[in-house]
Amino acid sequence: MRILVFQHIAIEHPGAFRDFLAADGVSWDAVELDAGAPIPPLDGYDALWVMGGPMDVWEEDRHPWLGPEKAAIREAVARRMPFLGVCLGHQLLADALGGRVAPGAAPEIGILEIELTPEGGRDPLFAGLAPVAKCLQWHAAEVVAPPAGAVTLAASPACAVQAFRVGDKAYGIQYHVEVTPDTVPEWGALPAYQQALEKTLGAGALAGLEAEAARHLPELNRAARRLYDNFMALVRAPAG
């Protein structure tokens, strides 16, 4: 099995999922789009993951590779290739398929709660996961209109579309489940992320967020493992 991963900045990678992939003997190839890496043919890959990043889906003038990336996402969905988009990847899935992404009323940053919708509670991706769960949020834009035919699977008070599904194999999640001990310190060192954090939570907020993330890390990692296992079951399921 081989997973193709689109990355938009080196520090936003599959995180905790890397350990799960290694333990399962699953190989994965990262394509660093912001560094000019070309998108390979999707043939030969069993799933596509699209990670987060500091850019926005509408910034194709600043990041021309966003156009080809959206085309590859559309191709993956048309192929019924299992797809998982996280944060920016979630927004790119929506935008690529005709949904709408825009700045939220306020940035959502911190260890916050999401809640599964009734549809999310029945969805195989969230099987065995709590209906209300803590997660790491770090975003200012959000999906304000999912693509036609999409099913909203999770929400929060600040963001109505925290997760959605298109068809039976393409998923986007706005929040982060792939957290490691290094995630918050590394992201907090990026000027754009640090500015957003301090604008939202106040000067010096990074230390507090690091401590809170560390406190919740076992819970976050258990949820990540369950979501990973559920997604990989979808990858392994016979094509129907």
Backbone as CSV, one residue per row, in Angstrom:
resi,resn,N_x,N_y,N_z,CA_x,CA_y,CA_z,C_x,C_y,C_z
1,MET,0.848,-1.195,0.000,0.000,0.000,0.000,0.880,1.241,0.000
2,ARG,0.456,2.251,-0.761,1.209,3.501,-0.848,0.247,4.680,-0.708
3,ILE,0.647,5.633,0.112,-0.139,6.845,0.337,0.621,8.016,-0.278
4,LEU,-0.095,8.869,-0.999,0.479,10.104,-1.529,0.063,11.243,-0.606
5,VAL,1.034,12.061,-0.184,0.770,13.153,0.758,1.188,14.470,0.123
6,PHE,0.256,15.416,0.044,0.574,16.772,-0.387,0.866,17.616,0.858
7,GLN,2.045,18.235,0.883,2.417,19.140,1.970,2.619,20.539,1.407
8,HIS,2.365,21.545,2.261,2.438,22.945,1.843,3.462,23.734,2.632
9,ILE,4.041,23.092,3.637,5.126,23.648,4.439,5.703,22.469,5.204
10,ALA,7.007,22.450,5.397,7.664,21.254,5.936,7.141,20.850,7.310
11,ILE,6.742,21.834,8.140,6.331,21.502,9.500,4.906,20.964,9.587
12,GLU,4.150,20.998,8.497,2.793,20.423,8.515,2.804,19.142,7.692
13,HIS,3.132,18.070,8.389,3.274,16.742,7.806,2.263,15.811,8.492
14,PRO,2.280,14.519,8.185,1.300,13.634,8.819,1.457,13.435,10.321
15,GLY,2.493,13.989,10.928,2.593,13.988,12.379,2.530,12.591,12.975
16,ALA,1.617,12.406,13.934,1.489,11.124,14.621,1.154,9.988,13.661
17,PHE,0.525,10.302,12.543,0.195,9.258,11.576,1.458,8.572,11.037
18,ARG,2.593,9.268,11.062,3.834,8.656,10.571,4.183,7.406,11.362
19,ASP,3.974,7.445,12.664,4.255,6.271,13.484,3.297,5.131,13.154
20,PHE,2.038,5.473,12.920,1.051,4.435,12.593,1.386,3.786,11.252
21,LEU,1.764,4.610,10.278,2.128,4.093,8.962,3.339,3.166,9.055
22,ALA,4.333,3.584,9.824,5.532,2.766,9.967,5.208,1.436,10.636
23,ALA,4.377,1.476,11.678,4.025,0.242,12.380,3.239,-0.707,11.489
24,ASP,2.464,-0.146,10.566,1.661,-0.961,9.658,2.415,-1.359,8.394
25,GLY,3.641,-0.863,8.226,4.398,-1.175,7.025,3.844,-0.526,5.770
26,VAL,3.190,0.620,5.938,2.610,1.341,4.798,3.600,2.411,4.340
27,SER,3.915,2.445,3.067,4.833,3.452,2.547,4.061,4.705,2.137
28,TRP,4.739,5.847,2.210,4.090,7.097,1.814,5.118,8.033,1.205
29,ASP,4.658,8.808,0.237,5.496,9.760,-0.470,4.956,11.163,-0.229
30,ALA,5.811,12.043,0.288,5.422,13.433,0.518,5.851,14.286,-0.666
31,VAL,4.931,15.108,-1.148,5.207,16.058,-2.220,5.143,17.449,-1.616
32,GLU,6.274,18.134,-1.527,6.338,19.460,-0.912,6.031,20.494,-1.997
33,LEU,4.738,20.819,-2.134,4.285,21.674,-3.241,4.875,23.071,-3.153
34,ASP,5.020,23.611,-1.935,5.542,24.964,-1.790,6.998,25.062,-2.205
35,ALA,7.694,23.922,-2.258,9.097,23.909,-2.677,9.251,23.599,-4.159
36,GLY,8.126,23.532,-4.881,8.179,23.312,-6.320,8.163,21.863,-6.750
37,ALA,7.921,20.937,-5.827,7.877,19.520,-6.200,6.683,19.260,-7.116
38,PRO,6.878,18.487,-8.189,5.777,18.209,-9.112,4.805,17.184,-8.538
39,ILE,3.561,17.279,-8.956,2.545,16.310,-8.548,2.689,15.067,-9.419
40,PRO,2.914,13.909,-8.826,3.069,12.699,-9.633,1.713,12.173,-10.095
41,PRO,1.700,11.274,-11.070,0.442,10.621,-11.443,-0.154,9.897,-10.230
42,LEU,-1.478,9.887,-10.143,-2.132,9.232,-9.016,-2.100,7.712,-9.139
43,ASP,-1.851,7.203,-10.348,-1.758,5.757,-10.534,-0.685,5.183,-9.609
44,GLY,-0.974,4.075,-9.003,-0.004,3.445,-8.126,-0.142,3.845,-6.675
45,TYR,-1.011,4.807,-6.372,-1.266,5.202,-4.992,-2.660,4.726,-4.575
46,ASP,-2.766,4.382,-3.300,-4.024,3.850,-2.779,-4.882,4.904,-2.096
47,ALA,-4.285,6.033,-1.745,-5.026,7.105,-1.074,-4.242,8.394,-1.214
48,LEU,-4.948,9.514,-1.037,-4.334,10.840,-1.072,-4.656,11.563,0.218
49,TRP,-3.608,12.058,0.881,-3.770,12.917,2.045,-3.277,14.304,1.677
50,VAL,-3.994,15.335,2.120,-3.584,16.721,1.890,-3.535,17.417,3.247
51,MET,-2.358,17.923,3.593,-2.123,18.466,4.927,-2.407,19.979,4.972
52,GLY,-2.061,20.593,6.104,-2.332,22.010,6.307,-1.222,22.903,5.786
53,GLY,-1.383,24.203,6.016,-0.389,25.168,5.577,-0.859,26.585,5.851
54,PRO,0.051,27.567,5.784,-0.284,28.944,6.139,-0.969,29.730,5.026
55,MET,-1.028,29.187,3.821,-1.651,29.908,2.712,-3.169,29.672,2.700
56,ASP,-3.876,30.440,1.872,-5.315,30.273,1.730,-5.651,29.762,0.335
57,VAL,-6.801,29.113,0.217,-7.160,28.446,-1.036,-7.302,29.424,-2.202
58,TRP,-7.578,30.697,-1.905,-7.808,31.684,-2.972,-6.516,32.392,-3.407
59,GLU,-5.372,31.996,-2.871,-4.118,32.695,-3.151,-3.327,32.058,-4.304
60,GLU,-4.023,31.730,-5.372,-3.345,31.101,-6.505,-2.357,32.045,-7.186
61,ASP,-2.573,33.365,-7.058,-1.608,34.301,-7.651,-0.268,34.234,-6.927
62,ARG,-0.294,34.024,-5.607,0.941,33.915,-4.821,1.509,32.501,-4.831
63,HIS,0.640,31.524,-5.007,1.040,30.114,-4.958,0.428,29.398,-6.162
64,PRO,1.047,29.530,-7.322,0.441,29.004,-8.555,0.188,27.499,-8.528
65,TRP,0.921,26.767,-7.704,0.725,25.321,-7.621,-0.629,24.941,-7.022
66,LEU,-1.342,25.893,-6.420,-2.667,25.589,-5.881,-3.630,25.124,-6.979
67,GLY,-3.504,25.696,-8.173,-4.375,25.294,-9.274,-4.195,23.832,-9.641
68,PRO,-2.966,23.382,-9.954,-2.752,21.962,-10.235,-3.113,21.063,-9.054
69,GLU,-2.896,21.543,-7.838,-3.259,20.730,-6.675,-4.766,20.498,-6.634
70,LYS,-5.546,21.538,-6.868,-7.002,21.374,-6.875,-7.440,20.431,-7.989
71,ALA,-6.762,20.509,-9.136,-7.084,19.590,-10.237,-6.803,18.147,-9.829
72,ALA,-5.697,17.917,-9.132,-5.373,16.568,-8.670,-6.399,16.079,-7.650
73,ILE,-6.878,16.975,-6.792,-7.911,16.599,-5.821,-9.196,16.205,-6.548
74,ARG,-9.573,16.986,-7.542,-10.775,16.629,-8.310,-10.614,15.269,-8.975
75,GLU,-9.425,15.016,-9.514,-9.175,13.725,-10.151,-9.277,12.591,-9.135
76,ALA,-8.711,12.785,-7.962,-8.773,11.746,-6.933,-10.214,11.434,-6.550
77,VAL,-11.025,12.473,-6.370,-12.422,12.261,-5.996,-13.173,11.573,-7.136
78,ALA,-12.909,11.977,-8.379,-13.566,11.347,-9.527,-13.205,9.868,-9.629
79,ARG,-11.998,9.511,-9.218,-11.551,8.117,-9.228,-12.122,7.320,-8.046
80,ARG,-12.776,7.995,-7.107,-13.205,7.402,-5.837,-12.000,6.903,-5.047
81,MET,-10.929,7.659,-5.138,-9.713,7.358,-4.389,-9.906,7.838,-2.948
82,PRO,-9.645,7.011,-1.947,-9.777,7.490,-0.571,-8.948,8.758,-0.354
83,PHE,-9.575,9.753,0.249,-8.974,11.084,0.382,-9.200,11.573,1.803
84,LEU,-8.152,12.151,2.392,-8.278,12.798,3.692,-7.569,14.137,3.634
85,GLY,-8.322,15.216,3.831,-7.762,16.559,3.864,-7.837,17.108,5.276
86,VAL,-6.737,17.691,5.753,-6.663,18.230,7.116,-6.412,19.729,7.047
87,CYS,-7.262,20.517,7.704,-7.149,21.977,7.794,-7.156,22.591,6.388
88,LEU,-6.026,23.064,5.882,-5.999,23.580,4.513,-6.452,22.500,3.528
89,GLY,-6.078,21.254,3.775,-6.503,20.165,2.892,-8.011,19.999,2.863
90,HIS,-8.650,20.198,3.989,-10.114,20.189,4.104,-10.713,21.325,3.265
91,GLN,-10.124,22.501,3.392,-10.620,23.655,2.643,-10.388,23.484,1.143
92,LEU,-9.243,22.899,0.764,-8.959,22.667,-0.655,-9.937,21.676,-1.264
93,LEU,-10.315,20.654,-0.504,-11.312,19.704,-1.000,-12.623,20.425,-1.298
94,ALA,-13.051,21.277,-0.381,-14.288,22.024,-0.589,-14.178,22.938,-1.807
95,ASP,-13.109,23.718,-1.872,-12.939,24.679,-2.960,-12.830,23.972,-4.312
96,ALA,-12.074,22.881,-4.360,-11.862,22.166,-5.620,-13.154,21.606,-6.187
97,LEU,-14.114,21.297,-5.298,-15.358,20.664,-5.736,-16.522,21.643,-5.809
98,GLY,-16.232,22.947,-5.746,-17.282,23.939,-5.929,-17.878,24.499,-4.667
99,GLY,-17.344,24.131,-3.488,-17.780,24.747,-2.245,-17.159,26.122,-2.081
100,ARG,-17.378,26.739,-0.922,-16.854,28.086,-0.700,-16.097,28.144,0.613
101,VAL,-14.903,28.741,0.550,-14.045,28.945,1.719,-13.850,30.443,1.886
102,ALA,-13.909,30.923,3.116,-13.762,32.355,3.390,-13.196,32.537,4.786
103,PRO,-12.701,33.741,5.096,-12.261,33.988,6.472,-13.413,33.783,7.448
104,GLY,-13.121,33.154,8.586,-14.130,32.995,9.617,-14.368,34.294,10.356
105,ALA,-15.408,34.320,11.175,-15.696,35.524,11.955,-14.540,35.854,12.888
106,ALA,-13.857,34.814,13.379,-12.675,34.990,14.234,-11.828,33.732,14.102
107,PRO,-10.508,33.859,14.234,-9.672,32.653,14.194,-10.069,31.679,15.306
108,GLU,-9.920,30.417,15.026,-10.191,29.363,16.008,-8.845,28.702,16.308
109,ILE,-8.297,28.988,17.481,-6.964,28.509,17.842,-6.992,28.023,19.285
110,GLY,-6.445,26.853,19.510,-6.363,26.303,20.856,-6.806,24.858,20.896
111,ILE,-6.831,24.287,22.097,-7.384,22.953,22.313,-8.868,23.150,22.596
112,LEU,-9.677,22.862,21.608,-11.099,23.188,21.629,-11.929,21.947,21.300
113,GLU,-13.225,22.068,21.467,-14.100,20.920,21.241,-14.773,20.980,19.879
114,ILE,-14.932,19.806,19.286,-15.803,19.637,18.121,-16.873,18.620,18.513
115,GLU,-17.984,18.669,17.805,-19.081,17.734,18.079,-19.533,17.095,16.771
116,LEU,-19.672,15.784,16.779,-20.165,15.084,15.604,-21.632,15.416,15.375
117,THR,-22.009,15.572,14.120,-23.420,15.677,13.758,-24.030,14.274,13.829
118,PRO,-25.361,14.152,13.748,-25.946,12.800,13.695,-25.368,11.968,12.558
119,GLU,-25.118,12.605,11.409,-24.520,11.882,10.283,-23.091,11.457,10.606
120,GLY,-22.345,12.339,11.295,-20.989,11.997,11.692,-20.949,10.823,12.660
121,GLY,-21.933,10.762,13.549,-21.991,9.664,14.497,-22.212,8.322,13.840
122,ARG,-22.759,8.338,12.622,-23.001,7.091,11.882,-21.948,6.816,10.821
123,ASP,-21.010,7.745,10.643,-20.050,7.610,9.560,-18.900,6.683,9.954
124,PRO,-18.447,5.827,9.029,-17.366,4.890,9.380,-16.063,5.570,9.768
125,LEU,-15.789,6.779,9.300,-14.539,7.435,9.669,-14.486,7.738,11.157
126,PHE,-15.647,7.962,11.767,-15.698,8.356,13.176,-16.183,7.234,14.087
127,ALA,-16.232,6.011,13.572,-16.673,4.880,14.386,-15.774,4.732,15.609
128,GLY,-16.384,4.605,16.784,-15.627,4.424,18.010,-15.073,5.696,18.611
129,LEU,-15.316,6.832,17.981,-14.844,8.113,18.505,-15.951,8.801,19.306
130,ALA,-15.554,9.577,20.302,-16.527,10.263,21.151,-17.317,11.287,20.350
131,PRO,-18.597,11.467,20.666,-19.400,12.455,19.928,-18.954,13.894,20.160
132,VAL,-18.333,14.149,21.305,-17.741,15.460,21.602,-16.290,15.202,21.993
133,ALA,-15.364,15.887,21.341,-13.958,15.584,21.563,-13.101,16.835,21.509
134,LYS,-12.008,16.802,22.234,-11.004,17.862,22.181,-10.130,17.668,20.938
135,CYS,-9.649,18.783,20.390,-8.739,18.716,19.251,-7.950,20.022,19.201
136,LEU,-6.903,20.017,18.379,-6.127,21.236,18.161,-6.704,21.987,16.971
137,GLN,-7.021,23.251,17.187,-7.480,24.128,16.115,-6.436,25.216,15.902
138,TRP,-6.220,25.569,14.609,-5.288,26.672,14.316,-5.615,27.165,12.910
139,HIS,-6.734,27.881,12.786,-7.142,28.329,11.448,-7.934,29.633,11.550
140,ALA,-7.856,30.398,10.465,-8.613,31.646,10.364,-9.660,31.580,9.269
141,ALA,-9.430,30.748,8.249,-10.413,30.539,7.187,-11.206,29.274,7.494
142,GLU,-12.343,29.135,6.835,-13.180,27.958,7.067,-14.061,27.689,5.856
143,VAL,-14.595,26.492,5.800,-15.568,26.144,4.764,-16.908,26.744,5.174
144,VAL,-17.380,27.692,4.395,-18.670,28.326,4.714,-19.805,27.730,3.893
145,ALA,-19.480,27.022,2.811,-20.494,26.333,2.007,-19.853,25.065,1.473
146,PRO,-20.239,23.895,1.970,-19.656,22.656,1.457,-20.055,22.438,-0.001
147,PRO,-19.345,21.564,-0.702,-19.722,21.266,-2.088,-21.110,20.648,-2.170
148,ALA,-21.704,20.739,-3.328,-23.020,20.136,-3.547,-22.958,18.646,-3.246
149,GLY,-23.933,18.170,-2.480,-24.001,16.754,-2.145,-23.154,16.335,-0.965
150,ALA,-22.358,17.255,-0.399,-21.514,16.908,0.749,-22.361,16.707,2.000
151,VAL,-21.862,15.899,2.916,-22.523,15.643,4.192,-21.645,16.203,5.305
152,THR,-22.179,17.121,6.102,-21.425,17.682,7.226,-21.408,16.688,8.376
153,LEU,-20.213,16.405,8.890,-20.035,15.343,9.877,-19.677,15.844,11.268
154,ALA,-19.177,17.072,11.373,-18.800,17.622,12.678,-18.870,19.139,12.615
155,ALA,-19.059,19.754,13.768,-19.190,21.208,13.861,-18.633,21.662,15.204
156,SER,-18.447,22.975,15.325,-18.093,23.587,16.606,-18.868,24.895,16.700
157,PRO,-18.931,25.513,17.888,-19.670,26.776,17.991,-19.158,27.853,17.037
158,ALA,-17.864,27.843,16.738,-17.279,28.882,15.887,-17.233,28.502,14.413
159,CYS,-17.456,27.244,14.087,-17.267,26.777,12.711,-18.269,25.665,12.431
160,ALA,-19.205,25.923,11.525,-20.302,24.982,11.282,-19.874,23.746,10.516
161,VAL,-18.743,23.814,9.813,-18.296,22.664,9.011,-16.892,22.277,9.480
162,GLN,-16.826,21.460,10.515,-15.543,20.973,11.022,-15.112,19.699,10.295
163,ALA,-16.043,19.016,9.690,-15.714,17.830,8.896,-16.855,17.595,7.919
164,PHE,-16.501,17.090,6.733,-17.531,16.728,5.769,-17.029,15.579,4.897
165,ARG,-17.985,14.941,4.243,-17.680,13.841,3.330,-18.326,14.111,1.991
166,VAL,-17.601,13.776,0.934,-18.145,13.815,-0.420,-18.107,12.391,-0.961
167,GLY,-19.235,11.895,-1.426,-19.281,10.504,-1.843,-19.069,9.613,-0.633
168,ASP,-18.372,8.483,-0.836,-18.157,7.578,0.293,-16.704,7.435,0.693
169,LYS,-15.785,8.183,0.021,-14.371,7.987,0.319,-13.570,9.276,0.478
170,ALA,-14.160,10.431,0.283,-13.420,11.695,0.353,-13.859,12.482,1.585
171,TYR,-12.898,12.770,2.469,-13.184,13.432,3.740,-12.313,14.666,3.926
172,GLY,-12.888,15.683,4.535,-12.136,16.839,4.988,-12.395,17.056,6.466
173,ILE,-11.335,17.344,7.232,-11.494,17.711,8.640,-10.729,19.008,8.876
174,GLN,-11.410,19.977,9.470,-10.807,21.292,9.691,-9.784,21.263,10.820
175,TYR,-10.015,20.447,11.817,-9.168,20.420,13.006,-8.009,19.441,12.820
176,HIS,-7.092,19.455,13.784,-5.894,18.623,13.698,-5.980,17.461,14.678
177,VAL,-5.742,16.259,14.160,-5.678,15.068,15.008,-4.270,14.482,15.030
178,GLU,-3.397,14.977,14.174,-2.080,14.380,13.962,-1.015,14.929,14.909
179,VAL,-1.432,15.439,16.059,-0.561,16.194,16.963,0.523,15.307,17.580
180,THR,1.734,15.837,17.649,2.868,15.207,18.332,3.382,16.175,19.393
181,PRO,4.344,15.759,20.228,4.897,16.703,21.204,5.545,17.926,20.551
182,ASP,5.949,17.812,19.291,6.634,18.916,18.619,5.698,19.852,17.861
183,THR,4.437,19.465,17.704,3.549,20.222,16.819,3.413,21.684,17.239
184,VAL,2.963,21.922,18.441,2.703,23.309,18.869,3.991,24.125,18.930
185,PRO,5.084,23.615,19.498,6.325,24.413,19.481,6.789,24.756,18.068
186,GLU,6.732,23.795,17.148,7.186,24.065,15.781,6.277,25.067,15.091
187,TRP,4.970,24.905,15.215,4.053,25.839,14.560,4.147,27.224,15.185
188,GLY,4.333,27.260,16.494,4.421,28.553,17.176,5.656,29.345,16.816
189,ALA,6.669,28.672,16.258,7.882,29.364,15.828,7.734,29.995,14.450
190,LEU,6.662,29.645,13.732,6.418,30.235,12.414,5.765,31.603,12.617
191,PRO,6.353,32.679,12.076,5.821,34.017,12.371,4.324,34.165,12.087
192,ALA,3.852,33.654,10.967,2.429,33.810,10.631,1.547,33.124,11.659
193,TYR,1.941,31.941,12.104,1.143,31.212,13.089,1.258,31.867,14.461
194,GLN,2.451,32.342,14.805,2.629,33.000,16.094,1.784,34.266,16.175
195,GLN,1.755,35.038,15.093,0.960,36.263,15.094,-0.514,35.963,15.260
196,ALA,-0.999,34.936,14.549,-2.407,34.569,14.675,-2.716,34.100,16.091
197,LEU,-1.800,33.325,16.671,-1.991,32.834,18.034,-2.080,33.988,19.025
198,GLU,-1.129,34.913,18.947,-1.109,36.003,19.926,-2.249,36.988,19.699
199,LYS,-2.653,37.151,18.453,-3.807,38.015,18.179,-5.083,37.434,18.782
200,THR,-5.164,36.111,18.795,-6.367,35.446,19.288,-6.332,35.235,20.794
201,LEU,-5.186,34.790,21.325,-5.109,34.382,22.724,-4.258,35.302,23.585
202,GLY,-3.601,36.297,22.964,-2.812,37.247,23.740,-1.323,36.972,23.675
203,ALA,-0.540,38.002,23.966,0.920,37.890,23.933,1.389,36.812,24.899
204,GLY,2.360,36.031,24.466,2.901,34.980,25.316,2.029,33.755,25.442
205,ALA,1.046,33.618,24.548,0.095,32.503,24.665,0.688,31.160,24.287
206,LEU,1.832,31.178,23.601,2.382,29.919,23.106,2.699,28.953,24.242
207,ALA,3.288,29.434,25.313,3.660,28.551,26.418,2.428,27.870,27.002
208,GLY,1.355,28.617,27.144,0.128,28.030,27.674,-0.460,26.988,26.750
209,LEU,-0.424,27.260,25.442,-0.955,26.292,24.487,-0.090,25.041,24.450
210,GLU,1.235,25.214,24.548,2.126,24.046,24.601,1.770,23.170,25.799
211,ALA,1.547,23.771,26.941,1.239,23.004,28.146,-0.111,22.301,28.019
212,GLU,-1.092,22.992,27.456,-2.415,22.391,27.312,-2.386,21.248,26.302
213,ALA,-1.656,21.443,25.200,-1.543,20.374,24.207,-0.854,19.156,24.800
214,ALA,0.201,19.376,25.593,0.898,18.257,26.233,-0.023,17.515,27.192
215,ARG,-0.852,18.255,27.900,-1.773,17.636,28.866,-2.800,16.750,28.160
216,HIS,-3.240,17.168,26.981,-4.264,16.416,26.258,-3.690,15.451,25.224
217,LEU,-2.353,15.387,25.118,-1.744,14.602,24.039,-2.161,13.133,24.042
218,PRO,-2.199,12.440,25.186,-2.633,11.039,25.133,-4.030,10.870,24.544
219,GLU,-4.943,11.748,24.927,-6.308,11.713,24.398,-6.317,12.008,22.896
220,LEU,-5.536,12.994,22.475,-5.473,13.347,21.059,-4.882,12.201,20.243
221,ASN,-3.863,11.548,20.782,-3.222,10.456,20.051,-4.120,9.233,19.957
222,ARG,-4.902,8.965,20.996,-5.856,7.844,20.913,-6.889,8.106,19.825
223,ALA,-7.387,9.344,19.763,-8.356,9.694,18.718,-7.725,9.612,17.337
224,ALA,-6.455,10.046,17.239,-5.762,9.976,15.953,-5.627,8.531,15.492
225,ARG,-5.269,7.636,16.420,-5.102,6.231,16.047,-6.427,5.640,15.566
226,ARG,-7.516,5.958,16.264,-8.819,5.431,15.858,-9.217,5.960,14.488
227,LEU,-9.036,7.259,14.267,-9.398,7.829,12.965,-8.531,7.238,11.855
228,TYR,-7.238,7.075,12.134,-6.335,6.458,11.156,-6.805,5.040,10.825
229,ASP,-7.089,4.241,11.843,-7.535,2.860,11.598,-8.825,2.839,10.781
230,ASN,-9.738,3.736,11.109,-10.997,3.783,10.365,-10.765,4.161,8.911
231,PHE,-9.883,5.150,8.689,-9.605,5.561,7.311,-8.930,4.431,6.540
232,MET,-7.979,3.759,7.165,-7.267,2.684,6.458,-8.198,1.511,6.167
233,ALA,-9.211,1.298,6.992,-10.204,0.275,6.677,-10.963,0.638,5.402
234,LEU,-11.227,1.928,5.210,-11.875,2.379,3.984,-10.945,2.167,2.776
235,VAL,-9.664,2.395,2.981,-8.688,2.200,1.892,-8.638,0.730,1.490
236,ARG,-8.674,-0.146,2.484,-8.534,-1.578,2.219,-9.827,-2.221,1.731
237,ALA,-10.951,-1.545,1.905,-12.234,-2.133,1.506,-12.273,-2.339,-0.006
238,PRO,-12.861,-3.446,-0.454,-12.964,-3.670,-1.900,-13.753,-2.556,-2.567
239,ALA,-13.362,-2.193,-3.769,-14.099,-1.172,-4.517,-15.502,-1.679,-4.788
240,GLY,-16.478,-0.801,-4.535,-17.871,-1.203,-4.719,-18.517,-0.447,-5.861
